[in-house]
C-alpha cells in the first residue's frame, strides 16, 4: 500500500518518458484543478502524486511511474497451486476542461505491456476509486505502470493516491 505521505514507496519514475509524477499537497494550492485534499487524510496537507499540463509539457507528452517487480508465484499457497491472483486498487482525480489521459499497464519483465485501464477527459472534481484485476497469464514477474498524458489545458492535471496491490489466493 502506498499513500505517498512520506515518499514514493518503491515506485520508480520511468527513464524513457517525457516528465515525472511529483509528490504534492494541496496546502500550497493556487488557482487550477488540483484536488482540494489528498484521498488518504482528506486534508490539504496530505500527499498524492500529480502531473500537470503546463507550458513545460506539450500535449501528448507522457509521465510514467512503475511499481516494484511483483512475483506471480507464491509457493506457500497450497489452495491455488502456487499461483497468486493479484489486483490493484487506486484513487484518481482528473479534473479540467482539457485534461489528458490516464493509462494503467501491466508490464512483464520482458517489457511486454498490456493495457488494463484507459481514461481520457474530465472526470469531475473529486477522487474516484478503481479496482483492476491483474492478468494471470503464466508465472512471469511483472510491474504495474501508471502513465499520465498531458492535455491541452495549462492548469489541468491528474492525481493518484492510495495505490494498493493485493496478493491473495
C-alpha positions, 0 to 999 in steps of 0.5 A: 500500500502506498499513500505517498505521505512520506515518499514514493514507496518503491515506485520508480519514475520511468527513464524513457518518458517525457516528465515525472509524477511529483509528490504534492499537497494541496496546502500550497494550492493556487488557482487550477484543478488540483484536488482540494485534499489528498484521498488518504487524510482528506486534508490539504496537507496530505500527499498524492502524486500529480502531473500537470499540463503546463507550458513545460509539457506539450500535449501528448507528452507522457509521465510514467511511474512503475511499481516494484517487480511483483512475483506471480508465484507464491509457493506457500499457497497450497489452495491455488497451486502456487499461483497468486491472483493479484489486483490493484486498487487506486484513487484518481482525480482528473479534473479540467476542461482539457485534461489528458489521459490516464493509462494503467499497464501491466508490464512483464519483465520482458517489457511486454505491456498490456493495457488494463485501464484507459481514461481520457477527459474530465472526470469531475472534481473529486477522487474516484476509486478503481479496482483492476484485476491483474492478468494471470497469464503464466508465472512471469514477474511483472510491474504495474505502470501508471502513465499520465498524458498531458492535455491541452489545458495549462492548469489541468492535471491528474492525481493518484493516491492510495495505490494498493496491490493485493496478493491473495489466493 
